[in-house]
Amino acid sequence: MADYSTIRTTAAGARAAEIDAGLRAHMNKVYGTMSVGMLITALAAWAIAGLAVTSDPAGATVALREGQYLTGLGEVLYTTPLRWVVMFAPLAFLFFGWGALMSRGSAAAVQLGFFIFAAVMGVSMSSIFLVFTSYSIVQTFLVTAIAFAGLSLYGYTTKRDLSGMGTFLIMGVIGLLVAMIVNIFLQSPAMMFAISAIGVLIFAGLTAFYTQDIKTTYVAHAHHGDQEWLDKAAYDGALSLYISFLNMFQFLLMFMGQQE
């Protein structure tokens, strides 16, 4: 007669192995989606910056520096009120669009929404190519990638519960946003330096927190078997890590970036 304790142990081990395999596939989807989003953002930023600047002074009315001028597109994007729309469109989407998409949209719609958001973010970030050298942008990106990989690995492997730290850091993000909006009008270099330093620390912590949260969320819901929900959760996790990476990159660029 079968030993029921042995059967239960074997079944539990098989189920644990199945969850582990599913978790690896889930994390691969998260990082893969995030990577595609980063590529879309980089290409969009580079393409828009290339169309916004010209070395031909004919018809140009705004000079960036000696030998470089804004094209008509550049003037519209960076010198008219449209720049505020470009600047705040990604933030508006996060606050008002993403939650609705996650609750009512299909997994395919959520994925498409993420990629559209990444493209809009690229347009919003295109101005960095007008301010900083390409070398310093690439250098800062590589430093950010190395830091992100280490922080995400820590969040995935640590046994420490980071949920309390996550709540504190998210409150810090709200304060950071308020300070950044205030400094748009104050234009204080000292305040910008403080914002950048605090921003790097906050989003470094959030990278570890989000990674652990993605992992624990999958493990908690894997037994439900709702693949549609898990796919949407993967895209939501990809967005969280994407935002953490981009913010770390932008804040580090304030320190490491060499201006044109």
C-alpha positions in Angstrom: 0.0 0.0 0.0 1.3 3.4 -0.9 2.8 5.6 1.8 0.6 8.7 1.7 3.2 10.9 3.3 5.7 9.9 0.6 3.0 10.7 -2.1 2.3 14.1 -0.6 6.0 14.9 -0.4 6.6 13.9 -4.0 3.6 15.9 -5.2 4.7 18.9 -3.2 8.2 18.6 -4.6 6.8 18.4 -8.1 4.6 21.4 -7.6 7.5 23.4 -6.2 9.7 22.5 -9.2 6.8 23.6 -11.5 6.5 26.9 -9.7 10.3 27.5 -9.9 10.3 26.8 -13.6 7.3 29.1 -14.0 9.0 31.8 -11.9 12.1 31.7 -14.1 9.9 32.0 -17.3 8.0 34.9 -15.6 11.2 36.8 -14.7 12.6 36.3 -18.2 9.4 37.8 -19.6 9.7 40.7 -17.1 13.3 41.5 -18.1 12.7 40.8 -21.8 9.8 43.2 -21.9 11.7 45.8 -20.0 14.7 45.4 -22.3 12.5 45.9 -25.4 11.0 49.0 -23.8 14.5 50.4 -23.1 15.5 49.8 -26.7 12.3 51.6 -28.0 13.0 54.5 -25.6 16.6 54.8 -26.7 15.8 54.6 -30.5 12.9 57.1 -30.1 15.1 59.6 -28.1 18.0 59.3 -30.6 15.7 59.6 -33.7 13.8 62.7 -32.3 17.1 64.4 -31.3 18.5 63.8 -34.7 15.5 65.4 -36.4 15.4 68.3 -33.9 19.0 69.5 -34.6 20.7 70.6 -37.8 24.0 72.1 -38.8 22.4 74.1 -41.6 21.6 77.6 -40.4 19.2 78.3 -43.4 15.8 79.0 -42.0 16.8 78.2 -38.4 15.9 80.8 -35.7 17.3 79.1 -32.6 21.0 78.4 -32.2 22.0 75.7 -29.6 25.7 76.3 -29.9 28.2 77.2 -32.6 27.3 75.1 -35.7 24.1 73.6 -34.3 20.6 74.9 -34.7 17.1 73.7 -33.8 15.0 72.5 -36.7 11.3 73.4 -36.9 10.5 70.2 -35.1 13.1 71.0 -32.4 11.6 74.5 -31.9 8.1 73.1 -31.5 9.2 70.4 -29.1 11.6 72.4 -26.9 10.7 76.1 -27.1 6.8 76.1 -27.3 4.2 75.2 -24.6 4.2 71.7 -26.2 7.4 71.0 -24.2 5.2 70.8 -21.1 3.0 68.2 -22.8 6.0 66.2 -23.8 7.5 66.4 -20.3 4.4 65.4 -18.4 2.7 63.0 -20.8 4.5 59.9 -19.4 3.6 60.9 -15.9 -0.1 61.5 -16.8 -0.2 58.1 -18.4 1.2 56.4 -15.2 -1.3 58.2 -13.0 -4.4 58.0 -15.2 -4.0 55.4 -17.9 -1.9 52.5 -16.6 -4.2 51.4 -13.8 -7.3 51.4 -16.1 -5.4 49.4 -18.7 -4.3 46.9 -16.1 -7.8 46.4 -14.7 -9.8 46.4 -18.0 -7.4 45.6 -20.8 -6.2 42.3 -22.1 -2.6 41.1 -21.6 -1.8 42.1 -25.3 -3.3 45.6 -24.7 -1.2 46.0 -21.6 1.9 45.0 -23.5 1.1 47.4 -26.3 0.4 50.2 -23.8 3.8 49.6 -22.2 5.6 49.9 -25.6 3.7 53.0 -26.5 4.6 54.5 -23.1 8.3 53.6 -23.8 8.1 55.5 -27.1 6.6 58.6 -25.6 9.2 58.4 -22.8 11.9 58.4 -25.6 10.4 61.6 -27.0 10.4 63.2 -23.6 14.0 62.2 -23.0 15.3 63.2 -26.4 16.6 66.5 -25.1 19.5 64.8 -23.2 21.2 64.4 -26.6 21.1 68.2 -27.0 22.7 68.8 -23.6 25.1 65.9 -22.9 27.8 64.3 -25.0 27.0 60.9 -26.6 30.0 59.4 -24.8 28.8 60.4 -21.3 25.3 59.2 -22.1 26.6 55.8 -23.0 29.0 55.7 -20.1 26.2 56.6 -17.6 23.9 54.0 -19.2 26.5 51.3 -18.7 27.1 52.3 -15.1 23.3 52.3 -14.5 23.0 48.8 -16.1 25.7 47.4 -13.8 24.1 48.9 -10.7 20.6 47.8 -11.8 21.8 44.2 -12.3 23.3 44.0 -8.9 20.4 45.6 -7.1 17.8 43.4 -8.9 19.9 40.3 -8.1 19.9 41.3 -4.5 16.1 41.8 -4.5 15.6 38.4 -6.1 17.9 36.5 -3.8 17.6 38.2 -0.4 15.6 36.6 2.4 14.9 39.9 4.0 11.4 41.3 3.6 11.7 44.6 1.7 8.0 45.5 1.7 8.4 48.1 4.6 11.3 49.7 2.8 9.2 49.9 -0.4 6.4 51.8 1.3 8.9 54.3 2.6 10.6 54.7 -0.8 7.4 55.2 -2.7 6.5 58.0 -0.2 10.0 59.4 -1.0 9.1 59.4 -4.8 6.1 61.6 -4.1 8.2 64.1 -2.2 10.8 63.9 -5.0 8.2 64.7 -7.6 7.0 67.7 -5.7 10.6 69.0 -5.2 11.3 68.6 -9.0 8.1 70.5 -9.9 9.0 73.3 -7.5 12.6 73.4 -8.9 11.3 73.9 -12.5 10.4 77.4 -11.3 13.2 78.0 -8.9 16.0 76.7 -11.1 18.2 76.1 -8.1 21.5 74.2 -8.9 21.9 73.2 -5.2 18.4 71.9 -5.0 18.9 70.0 -8.3 22.0 68.4 -6.9 20.2 67.3 -3.7 17.3 65.9 -5.8 19.6 63.9 -8.0 21.5 62.4 -5.1 18.3 61.5 -3.2 16.8 60.2 -6.5 19.6 57.8 -7.1 19.2 56.3 -3.6 15.4 56.1 -3.8 15.3 54.3 -7.2 18.2 52.0 -6.3 16.2 50.9 -3.3 13.0 50.6 -5.4 14.9 48.3 -7.9 15.5 45.8 -5.2 12.0 46.2 -3.8 10.2 45.8 -7.1 12.2 42.7 -8.0 11.3 41.0 -4.8 7.7 42.1 -5.2 7.5 40.6 -8.7 8.9 37.4 -7.4 6.6 37.1 -4.3 3.5 38.1 -6.3 4.1 35.4 -8.9 4.7 32.7 -6.2 1.5 33.8 -4.4 -0.7 33.6 -7.5 1.0 30.9 -9.6 -1.3 28.1 -8.2 -4.4 30.0 -9.5 -3.5 29.1 -13.0 -4.7 32.5 -14.5 -2.2 32.9 -17.2 -3.8 36.1 -18.5 -3.4 37.7 -15.1 0.2 36.5 -14.8 1.1 37.9 -18.2 -0.4 41.3 -17.2 1.6 41.1 -13.9 4.8 40.5 -15.9 4.2 43.7 -17.9 3.4 45.6 -14.8 6.6 44.4 -13.2 8.5 45.3 -16.4 7.1 48.8 -16.2 8.2 49.2 -12.5 11.7 48.1 -13.2 11.9 50.2 -16.4 10.9 53.3 -14.5 13.5 52.6 -11.7 16.2 52.1 -14.3 15.4 55.2 -16.3 15.2 57.4 -13.2 18.5 56.1 -11.9 20.0 56.8 -15.3 18.7 60.3 -15.4 19.8 61.2 -11.9 23.2 59.7 -12.4 23.5 61.6 -15.7 23.3 64.8 -13.6 26.6 63.7 -11.9 28.4 61.9 -14.7 27.1 63.7 -17.8 29.5 65.9 -19.7 27.7 68.8 -21.4 28.2 69.6 -25.0 
